[in-house]
């Protein structure tokens, strides 16, 4: 026995458009005997195993290098190099403290990012795990079970109820085959498969003669010929899309890159300018003098660079991750926390995300009219529909066909006992029959009763009577026409309908060996119509309010689903999605690029789309300046989830593939949790702006203090007798300032309570900088005021200058040093509010007050502890000096309040 050769006459992708016999011939196999063992082995060697290629893991060193590839990190490395050079030039006394501290900051930040990254899984690996571990095939004329990874094109596959489909295959024969494809296509209910060919351009969800890897058989059995394995399957195609979908920089990453670039340029410019000024205005060009100039450059670099910025941002994001987890939102990547707050568009799947993914009977229609499921006239329809069913309810949930389970659930919801009638025989549902009939014991136990459930047109055609509240009456053409019209109306409202009918069966009316207990199609006549049910996968109760809140916050909601257009449009309208105009995937494929662009900007519902459509829609939105969040639960959502600025997967109903492709998982599958997470994200972004404003304004205070002290050394009396310039602050003191003020106070700002008003504002534009011109003006002005007050305090302590004093340089530096620390601590209160008084909500953040107390305590230690006096060149201060420090803090508060008042007046004007 030998297998025919594999030909090239048929593209595997067109198998659904060809008759079964032609597919078998083109694939060089035999429908009866399958492949030979030798041919299967040859094809396995040629096509490869039925597995998805697993991307090689990213080496640890490559992950570390990527995390270090940030402008601010480059600046910190440069500061380390300069610090080491200056330390070496001074004679290598002690340890290079500056370099060690900065290096520790880099290491801490890298470790935080690395830990988060190592938690993420590989989406393609998850796709691989979805494949069935074994498969039943015919080879060498015998039925045998093989490892699913050894399947090859041309294998004859046997499928039964409960099986996971191990490869893409073309149906050869089947009986009542129903396949759950929601994870692949978005179709909300199992699809009834047939062997008849369909058009070549039929969308994936409507290719009825095909079964696909990763889906599951919910009912029936079939024989099929394998057409695609591994990367050549539909799930393999999605895996390829995931690997090439790429990702985009988050708004925060872009902002940090911009800040790092700006700081790099500013630091270099300021340091070179001041070093050149000092060098050319000083007669002494000895090695010692050059070392002093270099130290000055280090001081300026240390003053300008917020060494802990990247680490602090990472810690704040990590705390945001924990805060979101309390709201059922599990964030896998730190930057995604802030990205969600910037989202201007939420693209969402329908089935399982906006809906319950559970067919539910919404109403019952009898000859008397429409009824709620709890109405008495609905009870018989629900009870009989439950009898003509093979589904069952368990503690874990319904098992069986979702439309059949819907009757059982409706009975339970309506408080009806599910009938337990003894079944004698069954004529099963098929695509040709479009109905199911069961023969059961009558209510008295003596007679027999035939119960039919099926498509309304098929059932009504076999009814001679209809049941009303007053009894059974003749099914007149007028009554049947009215019921047909009702079915048409319900279909237009996106309901799925099933009709239920019944008849009493005389004894011994069947055929076969036991006519009392047998059923044939001849008996499916003369029935009495009882009622029909309208069912739908209903919206989640909380989703409507969540969508309304999103749209109020300026967030556009777009539904992208593989389900039927009517169903999608109906659900969108029920949920209140703005202008639920619908386009299908087939319509999208016919559009030019310009037409596609217009469609994406004006359409809110996309139906019958495949993964490539979803990915293209997300890419277009991103290319046109939108920050996009994509939500979904299926394999078909995975490429778009990965590509989106933030992908959100459902935690309960979501596949492992969607979990791994996403950057956030909703543990409760609640769409409303997305909006809660958006609020948290916006709050975190607001807090990050406060942190940036605080750190940069404080560091500008240090830069201006050193810069002003050098440039105005003669005016302020900071020139020694030999003409050397006295630095207003030492490099170690600046590092201490950053340690005290840039750590716990900045972290405390990061956990400021979220203001409810953040959801009344539109999302920020992607091109809108966190620190725009107005913010930089505020940062620079605040730093300037800090520097002026610090230098005036220094001048007031030293002889000469604008204000004559009688203290030595060490005391003057300590006072200026302390003034700068206190002003920066007070600045934490100032940066919390952009325009309102700094005293608003003064005690809403207790962590901030703890941080301020800790900062003050540390400053007292560096002023009064002898060991720290030596390390940081400080001296103890007396009461007069503290009065000067407090006076500077009061002046700073007054200036800040006046500035806010002016801003408010200008804003009102």
C-alpha positions, 0 to 999 in steps of 0.5 A: 500500500502506498500513498499518492504523491503530494501535489501542488495543484491546491493551495492549502489555504483554499481547502475550504473552497474545494470539494473534499475529494479534490482536497484529498487528491491534492494532498496526496493521501487516501480518505480510507487508508490515510498515509503510509508510515513511510510517507508520514515520516517523509512529510514530517521530515519535510514539513517539520513537527506540528509545533510552533517555533519557540523563540530563543530566550533573551539572555540575561545580559541582553536584558540588562543592556536594554534596561541600561539603554536610557539617556539618563543612565548614560548621563549617570555613567558620565558622572561616574567617569568624571567622579573617578577622574577627579578622585584619581587627580586628588590623589585617590584618598579614601573611596570615590564616594560620588561614583559609588553612590551613583553606581548603586543607583544604576544597579538598583534601577536595573534590578527593579526593571529586571525583576519585572521583566523576568515575570513575563512569559513568552506568548508563542510558548503559550500558543504551543501549549494549546495544541492537543498532546495526542491525535487519532488518525488513520495510517496504513489503513488502521486507526491509531493514536499518535503524538499530535506533534507528529501530524502532517498534511494529508493525515486522516484525523478522527475527532469526537466530542471533547477533543481539542483540534490538533491541526487545521483540517478539511472535513470529509464527513461528520455527524452533528459536529459543533466546534467552539471557536470563540478563542480563535474567531470571536464567535460567541457560540459553537459553530455547526460544521458542514462538509460543503465547500464555501467561497474562497474569500469566505471569512475565517469565522464562516469557513464551515468545512474547516476545523482549526488547531486550538479549537474544541469539539463540543458535540458530534464527531467527524473525519477530516484531512489535515491541511495545515500543521505548526506554523502553517496552521491558523494558530501558527499564523497568529504566532507569527503575527505576535512575533512580528507585531512589535511593541511601542515605547510608552508615553513615559519612556518617551518622556524620560528619554526627552528629559534625559536628552535635555538634561544631558545637553544642559549639564554639559553646557552649564558645566563647560561654561562655568569651568571655562569661566573659572579657568580663564578668570583665574591666574593659577593654571597649576595641576591643583587648580585644574583639579579644582575646576574639574571638581567644580564640573563634577559638582555641577553634574551631580547637582543637575542630574537627579541620580535617583530619578529612574530608580524612583520612577520605577519604585513609584510604578511598582507601587502603582502595580500593587495599587492596581492589583487591589483593583483586580488589575494585574500589571506585568510591565511597570511602564504599562501602569502610566500608559493606561492613564494616557490611553485615548482609545480603548479597542475591546473584544466583545465576547467574554469581555463586554458580554458574559460569553453565555447564551441567555434566554431574554424572552419567550414568545408564544401565540399570545405575545412576548413574555419574560422568562418568569411569566407563567406562560413562559414556563412550558416553553422553557420546560419542554426546551430543557427536555429536548436537550443534551446539556446539563448543569453542574456545580462548575457550570453548564456542560454541553451546547450553550443554546441548550444550556440556556434553557436549563439556566432560564428554568433555574433563573425563573425558579422552575424545576428542570423536568426529568422526563424519561427519554426513549429515543432521539432524532439528533440535530443536524445542519440538514434537519435543523431540528432535534426531536426526543420521545419521552414518557408523558406526564401520566407515564402511560403515553408518549410525548414527542418534543421538538426544538429547532429553527422556527421556520422548520418547526412551524412548518410541522405545526398544525396547532398553536398553544394559547392561554385559552387552549390549543387552537388551529395554526391558521396562516394568519397566526403563522405569518405573525409568528414568522414576522416576530422571528424576523423582528428578533433576528433584526435585533440580533437574537438567536431564536429556537422554537419548541413544539410538542405532540402526543404520540399514540402507542406503538406508532414507531418503527423498528424492533420496539415501536413503543420506544422508537422515533422516526421522521414521519412522526415529526408532523402534526405538532402543536407550537408551544413557544419560541425563545429569543437568546443572546450573549448579554452585555456584562451589567457593569460594562455600560456604566464603565463605557459611559465613564470612559467616554465622559473621560474623553476615551473613545471605545471601539468594539472589534469582534469576530462575531456577527455584525448584527450581534455586534451592533446590537451589543454596542447599542445596548452598551451605549457606545457612541455612534455604533456604525459597523464595518465587517472584515470583508468590507475592510479588506476592500478599502484603500489605505485612505478609505481604511484610515477614514473608516477607523477614525469614524467607525466604532464597531468592527465585526467578522474581523480576523487577527490581521484586521485587529492588528491593522486597526491598532497600528493605524490608530497608533500611527495617527497619534493615539495611545491605544489600549486593546482588550481581549481574551482569545488567541485571535486577540493576541497580536493586537494585544501585543502591539497595543500601547497596553494590552489588557487580557481577561483573567478568567475567560482569557486564554494563556496566549492572551495573558502572555501577549498582554501587559495587563490582566483583569483578574475579575474579567470586569471591563469596569476594572479597566476604567478603574485602572485608567483612573489609577493610571492617570493618578500615577501619571499626575504623581509622576509629574509631581515627582519630576517637577519636584526633583528637577526644580530641586536640582535646578536649585542646586545648579543655580546655587553652584553656578551663581556662587561661582559667577557672582563669587566677587559680589558675594565675597566667595573669593579667597585672598589668593583669588581662588573661588570658594565653592558654595557647596561641595560635591559630597554635600550636593550628594547628601542633598539628593540623598535626603530630598530625592529619596523618601519625599519623592517616593511619598509624592508618588503615592499621593491620593488620586484626585477624582477629577482626573476622570473629568478631563480628556486624555493627554495627547501623545505629543503633549510633554509632561514637562511643557514650556510652562512647567519648565518655567515653573521648575526654573523659577522655583530653582532660581528662588531656592538658589537666591535664598541659599546664596543670600544665607551664605552671604549673610554668614561670611564677611564681605559681600552684600550682607556682612557676616562674621562666620567662617566658610564651613559655617556659611556652607553649612547654613546654605547647605541646610537652607537648600535642604529645608527649601527642598523639603518645603517644595514637596508641599508646593509641587502637589498642586499646580495652581491652588495653594500648597496648603490644600489637602495638606494632611491627605498624604501621611507618608509625605509628612513621615518623609519630611520628618525623616529628611529633617532628622537626617539633616540634623544628624549631618549638622550635629553628628561629629562623624558626619561633620567630618564626612560632609565638612559641616559644623553645628549651627546655633539658634541664630543660624536656625532663625536664618534658615526658617526665615528663608523657608518662610520667604520661599512659601510667600513667593510660591503663594504669590506666584500661584495667585498671579497664575490664577488671576491670569487664568481668570483674565 
